[in-house]
């Protein structure tokens, strides 16, 4: 009976880890998709630092 309970605990832990990894992967893919969608935007910021100037081409 003890081995069965350990198996159940281990199984639940693996399911939790898989769910967490899936959630992180989905967040990364969503962030990447949002970045790609913003590439076509002609009015976007050049730099995150407002004091940083970029030379015109």
Secondary structure as GFF3:
##gff-version 3
##sequence-region A 1 57
A	DSSP	alpha_helix	2	38	.	.	.	ID=ss1
###
